Amino acid sequence: MNRTYTPELPPDVLERLDHYAERFRADLNRPRQAAWCGIYLHGLLADGERKSIEPMAQRLARRLDFDVADPDQALQQFVNQSTWDEQKVGRHYRAVMAETFADPRGLFVIDDTSFPKQGRHSVGVQRQYCGALGKRANCQVAPSVHYVSPKGHCPLAMRLYLPEAWLDDPKRLDRVGVPEVERRRLSKGQIALELLDQVRGEGWPGQVVVADAGYGVSQDFRDGLQQRDLHYLVGITDEMVVFAETPTWVVPPWSGRGRRPTRPRLADGVPRPVSVGELAARTPRHKVTWREGTKGKLAGRFAWLRVWPAQGWASGDCANAEPIWLLIEEQADGRLKYAFSNLPASTRRLRAVRLWKSRWPVEQGYQQMKEELGLDHFEGRSWRGFHHHVCLVILAYGFLALEQERLKRTRPEPGKKGVTSR
């Protein structure tokens, strides 16, 4: 689960990159588009601080022999106007990655990536919470699904979120080319569930979903995972309320007048729910070491306890709800993080902590996609251009993940210098 490395691009790596890009030739409309796909991947992987089209084209022009007068314009055309289907390419990419990384022990990590933007013309841009800046700001937000297994990890899919203000303005949607099928009022959680259905429908194995509080606070999102027979471990905020003891519910007796009561209420004398922050203040936490890191053992303090959901308790909405797990993490600086989970009642704390910490390589992966592969460097405004660029960045990251696995396979075995595993 180490961070995917960025290789140098000597001739042998470039040859493998060309072979990798060639695998997607049939998914593009014309041979010319397939050629520009390989060139764009080369540009994303090559050195250079800015991975937007113009500086990439300038750098590539010094290294490659283009048979066009204006490579900048050619790349612009390939990414922003060409009608190749990024969904088709994405499906093939996932099939390629599954050959190496799919594993029954794998899990899905739901996250979203934000792209700070100036102005208001880029598709989906709006003032909203921006994770990249840690505050509300003008940005785009795209939910995503990432896969983590004992064999490695890779991004699977990403789709842009469209705020209500955009969906209420058809002319604005027309200007940036949002397809009719994508003009639906979907929350980020609903988009994430659709992406999850898509990749699972393609055969990716796994029964656990991990997500941060941006998704975990949504009852609808948690219910959606439960309805799909998936186990989840999802972040929540300290304001969420729970019962610390088994609640007792009763239906009030009928007074003989009006409608007969049917909605249960909390029985007299039963302790009222508390916030998870209040519960954490009186809950002891214990040291857990979840794995060996490059600088030693990785450990922290955690509590893992059974609670009963209390959302909507005053109106009986959570009556007779099954108990769930609450994970409390005390970080090194003393701050507390929380998560709900429907993992089986027999699940041990160490198992839960290891699953919770499986988000780390994903966070590192998205940081690399932004800092090294230019995920947030796209300067176009259209729906097509945005998703073409995202698709190509994911392909570039996939190549790096496969290169890392190739190095693991060819690394000399301990105590056998010069002998490589085949």
C-alpha positions as CSV (number, residue, x, y, z in Angstrom):
1,M,0.0,0.0,0.0
2,N,2.9,2.3,-0.5
3,R,2.7,5.5,-2.5
4,T,2.8,4.9,-6.2
5,Y,6.2,6.2,-7.4
6,T,6.8,8.3,-10.5
7,P,9.5,6.7,-12.7
8,E,12.0,8.3,-15.0
9,L,11.1,8.0,-18.6
10,P,14.0,6.2,-20.3
11,P,13.4,4.3,-23.5
12,D,12.3,1.0,-21.9
13,V,9.7,2.8,-19.7
14,L,8.4,4.8,-22.8
15,E,8.2,1.6,-24.7
16,R,6.0,0.1,-22.0
17,L,3.9,3.3,-21.9
18,D,3.4,3.0,-25.6
19,H,2.3,-0.6,-25.2
20,Y,0.0,0.4,-22.4
21,A,-1.6,3.2,-24.4
22,E,-2.0,0.8,-27.4
23,R,-4.3,-1.4,-25.3
24,F,-6.9,1.4,-25.5
25,R,-6.6,2.0,-29.2
26,A,-9.8,0.2,-30.1
27,D,-11.8,2.3,-27.5
28,L,-11.0,5.5,-29.4
29,N,-12.8,6.5,-32.6
30,R,-9.8,6.9,-34.9
31,P,-6.1,5.9,-35.0
32,R,-5.3,9.6,-34.8
33,Q,-7.0,9.9,-31.4
34,A,-5.2,6.8,-30.2
35,A,-1.9,8.4,-31.1
36,W,-2.8,11.6,-29.2
37,C,-3.9,9.5,-26.2
38,G,-0.3,8.1,-25.9
39,I,1.2,11.6,-26.3
40,Y,-1.1,13.1,-23.6
41,L,-0.2,10.3,-21.2
42,H,3.5,11.0,-22.0
43,G,2.9,14.7,-21.1
44,L,1.2,13.9,-17.8
45,L,4.0,11.6,-16.8
46,A,7.0,13.7,-17.9
47,D,8.7,16.2,-15.7
48,G,7.1,19.7,-15.5
49,E,5.3,21.6,-12.8
50,R,2.2,22.5,-14.9
51,K,0.3,19.8,-16.7
52,S,-2.3,22.0,-18.5
53,I,-2.3,21.6,-22.3
54,E,-0.2,24.6,-23.4
55,P,2.9,24.0,-21.2
56,M,2.6,20.2,-21.9
57,A,2.6,20.8,-25.6
58,Q,5.6,23.0,-25.4
59,R,7.6,20.5,-23.4
60,L,6.5,17.6,-25.7
61,A,7.4,19.5,-28.8
62,R,11.1,19.6,-27.6
63,R,11.1,15.8,-27.2
64,L,8.8,14.4,-29.9
65,D,8.6,14.8,-33.7
66,F,5.0,16.1,-34.3
67,D,3.6,16.0,-37.8
68,V,1.3,18.9,-37.0
69,A,2.0,22.6,-37.2
70,D,0.4,23.4,-33.9
71,P,0.6,20.6,-31.2
72,D,-1.1,22.8,-28.6
73,Q,-4.2,23.1,-30.8
74,A,-4.0,19.3,-31.6
75,L,-4.0,18.5,-27.9
76,Q,-6.8,21.0,-27.2
77,Q,-8.9,19.3,-29.9
78,F,-8.2,15.8,-28.6
79,V,-9.2,16.6,-25.0
80,N,-11.9,19.2,-25.4
81,Q,-13.7,18.5,-28.7
82,S,-13.0,15.0,-29.8
83,T,-16.0,12.7,-29.3
84,W,-14.2,9.7,-27.9
85,D,-16.1,8.1,-25.1
86,E,-14.3,8.3,-21.8
87,Q,-16.8,5.8,-20.3
88,K,-15.7,3.2,-22.8
89,V,-12.1,3.9,-22.1
90,G,-12.7,3.8,-18.4
91,R,-14.4,0.4,-18.6
92,H,-11.4,-1.0,-20.5
93,Y,-9.0,0.6,-18.0
94,R,-10.8,-1.1,-15.1
95,A,-10.6,-4.4,-16.8
96,V,-6.9,-4.0,-17.3
97,M,-6.3,-3.0,-13.7
98,A,-8.5,-5.8,-12.4
99,E,-6.0,-8.3,-13.9
100,T,-3.5,-7.1,-11.3
101,F,-5.3,-5.6,-8.3
102,A,-8.8,-7.3,-8.0
103,D,-9.0,-9.4,-4.9
104,P,-11.8,-10.8,-2.8
105,R,-10.3,-9.0,0.2
106,G,-10.4,-5.7,-1.6
107,L,-12.4,-2.7,-0.4
108,F,-13.8,0.4,-2.0
109,V,-12.9,3.9,-0.7
110,I,-15.3,6.7,-1.5
111,D,-13.9,10.2,-1.6
112,D,-14.3,13.4,-3.5
113,T,-11.7,15.7,-5.0
114,S,-12.1,19.5,-5.2
115,F,-10.7,21.8,-7.8
116,P,-10.4,25.5,-6.8
117,K,-11.4,27.8,-9.7
118,Q,-11.6,31.4,-10.5
119,G,-14.7,32.8,-12.2
120,R,-18.0,31.0,-12.8
121,H,-17.8,29.5,-16.3
122,S,-16.1,26.1,-15.7
123,V,-18.7,23.4,-15.5
124,G,-20.0,22.7,-12.0
125,V,-18.1,25.5,-10.4
126,Q,-19.7,27.1,-7.4
127,R,-18.9,28.5,-3.9
128,Q,-19.0,25.3,-1.8
129,Y,-16.9,23.4,0.7
130,C,-13.5,22.9,-0.9
131,G,-11.4,20.1,0.6
132,A,-8.3,21.2,-1.1
133,L,-8.5,24.5,0.8
134,G,-10.3,23.3,3.9
135,K,-13.0,26.0,3.6
136,R,-15.8,27.2,1.4
137,A,-14.5,28.5,-1.9
138,N,-15.2,28.7,-5.6
139,C,-14.5,25.2,-6.8
140,Q,-15.6,22.1,-8.6
141,V,-16.2,18.8,-6.7
142,A,-16.0,15.3,-8.1
143,P,-16.9,12.2,-6.1
144,S,-14.7,9.1,-6.8
145,V,-14.3,5.4,-6.1
146,H,-10.8,4.0,-5.4
147,Y,-9.9,0.4,-4.8
148,V,-7.5,-0.9,-2.2
149,S,-6.5,-4.6,-1.9
150,P,-3.5,-6.6,-0.6
151,K,-2.2,-6.5,-4.2
152,G,-2.2,-2.7,-4.4
153,H,-4.5,0.2,-5.1
154,C,-5.8,2.3,-8.0
155,P,-8.6,4.8,-8.8
156,L,-11.6,3.4,-10.6
157,A,-14.0,6.2,-11.5
158,M,-14.8,9.9,-10.9
159,R,-17.7,12.1,-11.9
160,L,-18.3,15.8,-11.5
161,Y,-21.0,17.0,-9.1
162,L,-23.5,19.5,-10.5
163,P,-24.9,22.0,-7.9
164,E,-28.6,23.0,-7.9
165,A,-27.8,26.4,-9.4
166,W,-26.3,24.7,-12.5
167,L,-29.2,22.3,-12.9
168,D,-31.7,25.2,-12.7
169,D,-30.0,27.0,-15.6
170,P,-30.4,24.9,-18.9
171,K,-28.6,27.5,-21.0
172,R,-25.6,27.4,-18.7
173,L,-25.6,23.6,-19.0
174,D,-25.8,23.9,-22.8
175,R,-22.8,26.2,-23.0
176,V,-20.5,23.7,-21.3
177,G,-22.0,20.7,-23.1
178,V,-23.5,18.7,-20.2
179,P,-25.3,15.7,-21.7
180,E,-29.0,15.4,-21.1
181,V,-28.5,12.1,-19.2
182,E,-26.2,13.9,-16.7
183,R,-28.7,16.7,-15.9
184,R,-30.1,14.9,-12.8
185,R,-30.4,16.2,-9.3
186,L,-28.0,13.9,-7.6
187,S,-26.2,14.5,-4.3
188,K,-22.5,13.6,-4.0
189,G,-23.6,10.5,-2.1
190,Q,-25.9,9.4,-4.9
191,I,-23.2,9.9,-7.5
192,A,-20.8,7.8,-5.3
193,L,-23.4,5.0,-5.1
194,E,-23.9,5.0,-8.9
195,L,-20.1,4.8,-9.4
196,L,-20.0,2.0,-6.9
197,D,-22.8,0.1,-8.7
198,Q,-20.9,0.6,-12.0
199,V,-17.6,-0.8,-10.9
200,R,-19.1,-3.7,-8.9
201,G,-21.3,-4.5,-11.9
202,E,-18.1,-4.9,-13.9
203,G,-17.0,-7.6,-11.5
204,W,-14.7,-5.8,-9.0
205,P,-14.8,-7.9,-5.8
206,G,-15.1,-6.5,-2.2
207,Q,-17.7,-6.2,0.6
208,V,-16.4,-3.2,2.5
209,V,-16.8,0.5,1.8
210,V,-14.8,3.2,3.6
211,A,-15.6,6.9,3.3
212,D,-15.0,10.1,5.2
213,A,-17.6,12.3,7.1
214,G,-18.7,14.1,4.0
215,Y,-20.5,10.9,3.1
216,G,-20.9,9.1,6.4
217,V,-23.2,11.8,8.0
218,S,-25.8,11.0,5.4
219,Q,-28.3,8.4,6.6
220,D,-29.4,7.9,2.9
221,F,-25.9,7.1,1.9
222,R,-25.4,4.6,4.8
223,D,-28.8,3.0,4.0
224,G,-27.8,2.8,0.3
225,L,-24.7,0.7,1.3
226,Q,-26.8,-1.4,3.6
227,Q,-29.3,-2.1,0.9
228,R,-26.5,-3.3,-1.3
229,D,-25.5,-5.8,1.3
230,L,-22.2,-4.0,1.9
231,H,-20.4,-3.4,5.1
232,Y,-19.3,0.2,5.7
233,L,-16.9,2.2,7.9
234,V,-17.7,5.8,7.3
235,G,-16.7,9.0,9.1
236,I,-19.2,11.1,11.0
237,T,-19.1,14.4,13.0
238,D,-19.2,14.8,16.7
239,E,-22.7,16.2,16.6
240,M,-24.2,12.9,15.5
241,V,-26.4,11.4,18.3
242,V,-26.5,7.8,19.5
243,F,-27.9,5.8,22.4
244,A,-25.1,4.4,24.6
245,E,-27.5,1.7,25.9
246,T,-30.2,-0.3,24.4
247,P,-33.3,2.0,24.1
248,T,-36.8,0.8,24.8
249,W,-39.6,2.0,22.6
250,V,-43.3,1.9,23.3
251,V,-46.4,2.9,21.4
252,P,-48.4,5.3,23.6
253,P,-51.8,4.0,24.8
254,W,-54.9,5.3,23.0
255,S,-56.8,7.9,24.9
256,G,-60.0,6.9,23.2
257,R,-60.2,10.0,21.2
258,G,-58.7,10.9,17.8
259,R,-56.5,8.5,15.9
260,R,-55.0,5.5,17.6
261,P,-51.2,6.1,18.1
262,T,-48.9,4.0,15.9
263,R,-45.6,5.8,16.1
264,P,-43.3,4.5,18.9
265,R,-41.7,6.8,21.4
266,L,-38.9,6.4,23.9
267,A,-40.1,4.7,27.1
268,D,-40.1,6.7,30.3
269,G,-36.9,6.4,32.3
270,V,-34.8,5.4,29.3
271,P,-31.6,7.5,29.0
272,R,-31.8,10.1,26.2
273,P,-29.3,10.0,23.4
274,V,-26.0,11.8,23.5
275,S,-23.7,13.2,20.9
276,V,-20.7,11.1,19.9
277,G,-18.5,13.9,21.1
278,E,-20.0,13.7,24.5
279,L,-19.8,9.9,24.6
280,A,-16.2,10.0,23.5
281,A,-15.3,12.3,26.4
282,R,-16.2,9.5,28.9
283,T,-15.0,6.6,26.8
284,P,-11.5,5.2,27.4
285,R,-9.3,4.7,24.4
286,H,-6.6,2.0,23.9
287,K,-3.4,1.9,21.9
288,V,-3.7,0.0,18.6
289,T,-0.8,-0.8,16.3
290,W,-2.2,-1.4,12.8
291,R,0.9,-1.9,10.7
292,E,4.7,-1.5,10.3
293,G,5.6,1.7,8.5
294,T,8.8,2.9,6.9
295,K,9.7,4.7,10.1
296,G,8.5,2.2,12.6
297,K,5.2,0.9,13.9
298,L,2.1,3.0,13.2
299,A,-0.1,3.2,16.3
300,G,-2.8,5.3,17.8
301,R,-5.5,5.3,20.5
302,F,-9.0,4.0,19.6
303,A,-12.3,3.0,21.1
304,W,-14.6,0.5,19.4
305,L,-18.1,0.2,21.0
306,R,-21.6,-0.7,20.2
307,V,-24.2,2.1,20.0
308,W,-27.8,2.5,18.7
309,P,-28.6,5.1,16.0
310,A,-30.6,8.0,17.4
311,Q,-31.2,10.2,14.3
312,G,-34.9,11.4,14.5
313,W,-35.4,9.8,17.9
314,A,-37.9,12.4,19.1
315,S,-40.4,11.3,16.4
316,G,-39.5,7.6,16.6
317,D,-37.7,7.5,13.3
318,C,-35.0,5.2,14.7
319,A,-37.2,3.0,16.8
320,N,-36.0,-0.6,16.9
321,A,-32.9,0.2,14.8
322,E,-30.2,-2.4,15.0
323,P,-27.0,-1.5,16.9
324,I,-24.0,-0.4,15.0
325,W,-20.3,0.2,15.8
326,L,-18.8,3.5,16.7
327,L,-15.1,4.0,16.2
328,I,-13.3,6.8,18.1
329,E,-9.8,7.7,17.0
330,E,-7.6,10.0,19.1
331,Q,-5.0,11.6,16.8
332,A,-1.5,12.5,17.9
333,D,-2.5,16.2,18.4
334,G,-5.4,15.2,20.6
335,R,-8.2,15.7,18.1
336,L,-10.9,13.1,17.8
337,K,-12.3,11.5,14.7
338,Y,-15.4,9.3,14.6
339,A,-16.9,6.7,12.3
340,F,-20.0,4.5,12.1
341,S,-19.9,0.9,11.0
342,N,-22.3,-1.9,10.3
343,L,-19.5,-4.5,10.4
344,P,-20.5,-7.8,12.1
345,A,-20.9,-7.7,15.9
346,S,-17.9,-10.1,16.2
347,T,-15.5,-7.6,14.5
348,R,-12.4,-6.9,16.5
349,R,-11.1,-3.4,17.1
350,L,-7.8,-4.1,15.2
351,R,-9.7,-5.2,12.1
352,A,-11.8,-2.0,12.2
353,V,-8.7,0.2,12.7
354,R,-6.9,-1.4,9.8
355,L,-9.9,-0.9,7.5
356,W,-10.2,2.8,8.7
357,K,-6.5,3.4,7.9
358,S,-6.9,1.9,4.5
359,R,-7.8,5.4,3.3
360,W,-4.2,6.5,3.7
361,P,-2.9,5.2,0.3
362,V,-5.9,6.7,-1.4
363,E,-5.2,10.2,0.1
364,Q,-1.6,9.8,-1.0
365,G,-2.8,8.7,-4.5
366,Y,-5.0,11.7,-5.0
367,Q,-2.3,14.0,-3.8
368,Q,0.1,12.4,-6.4
369,M,-2.5,12.7,-9.1
370,K,-2.8,16.4,-8.3
371,E,0.8,17.3,-7.7
372,E,2.6,15.1,-10.2
373,L,0.0,14.2,-12.9
374,G,-1.9,17.4,-13.1
375,L,-5.4,16.3,-12.1
376,D,-6.4,19.8,-11.1
377,H,-4.4,21.6,-13.8
378,F,-7.2,21.4,-16.5
379,E,-8.1,24.8,-17.7
380,G,-11.1,24.0,-20.0
381,R,-14.7,24.7,-19.1
382,S,-16.6,21.9,-20.7
383,W,-18.1,18.7,-19.3
384,R,-16.4,16.6,-22.0
385,G,-13.0,18.2,-21.6
386,F,-13.1,17.8,-17.8
387,H,-14.0,14.1,-17.9
388,H,-11.6,13.4,-20.8
389,H,-8.8,14.9,-18.7
390,V,-9.8,13.0,-15.6
391,C,-10.0,9.8,-17.6
392,L,-6.4,10.3,-18.9
393,V,-5.0,11.2,-15.5
394,I,-6.5,8.0,-14.1
395,L,-4.9,6.1,-17.0
396,A,-1.6,7.7,-16.2
397,Y,-1.9,6.7,-12.5
398,G,-2.8,3.2,-13.5
399,F,0.4,2.9,-15.6
400,L,2.4,4.0,-12.5
401,A,0.7,1.5,-10.3
402,L,1.4,-1.3,-12.8
403,E,5.0,-0.2,-13.1
404,Q,5.4,-0.4,-9.3
405,E,4.0,-3.9,-9.3
406,R,6.4,-4.8,-12.1
407,L,9.3,-3.7,-10.0
408,K,8.1,-5.7,-7.1
409,R,8.0,-8.8,-9.3
410,T,11.5,-8.2,-10.6
411,R,13.1,-7.2,-7.3
412,P,15.9,-9.5,-6.2
413,E,14.8,-11.9,-3.5
414,P,16.3,-11.3,0.0
415,G,19.6,-13.1,0.3
416,K,19.8,-13.9,-3.4
417,K,21.7,-11.1,-5.2
418,G,21.1,-10.9,-8.9
419,V,18.2,-13.4,-8.7
420,T,14.8,-11.9,-9.7
421,S,11.4,-13.4,-9.3
422,R,9.5,-14.1,-12.5
